[in-house]
Amino acid sequence: MELILKKGKKKTKYTIPTEWNELTLGRYMRLMKVLKSDEKIHEIEKIVRILNCLTDVPKRQFYGLDMPSINKLSDHLTEFLNTEAEQELTTFITINDIEYAFHPKLVEMTLGEFVDLETYMKDINENLHLIMSVLYRPVIAKEGDTYAIEEYEPNEDVANLFKKELTLKEFNGASVFFYDLERELTIHSLKSLIQKHKKKIQGTKTKKE
């Protein structure tokens, strides 16, 4: 959907996504922050904030629209929210002529990958682009269905590139892995905590003896 706003003699055209799959990672992160907020605000203000997440339109410009236009945008927003996002995992993604691939051996992740993922998982929505930069890395070898990716090095530039360029269609399928990983990392952390607790108890017993 196209939205044309006029300021003086200047007209600016904006594009509003028609379905979830068109949403970039960055906009998705902003949108989730608004949708999950417990802040009590007027219904119109929430609609404006959501529309601001979906477009580059400054919030103040929405307040210059008449109510019929706001209602039309609200109807579009309802249709957008009712669409279904892609669920299938996208294994390969190409951005700026560089092919990235989903981590082929998560069960064999390195300590560095594990530690960073565990840290990022503490706030998935805020760190989604960083999580993606761990899970998707440049392809260095490929033969049939087998492929290899670059060794892991934290790369904020790639993370920010993903935030800008990836669409929900490309990264939503990986979300299943986020939550499976979150569960596994939580279990691992709990086990570590239990082991530390046992060692502490054992140490106390030893001292008493």
PyMOL commands that set and color helices and strands:
alter all, ss='L'
color gray80, all
select helices_A, chain A and resi 20-22+25-35+43-54+59-62+67-81+106-108+111-135+156-165+168-208
alter helices_A, ss='H'
color red, helices_A
select strands_A, chain A and resi 2-7+10-15+92-95+98-102+136-143+146-149
alter strands_A, ss='S'
color yellow, strands_A
deselect
rebuild
show_as cartoon
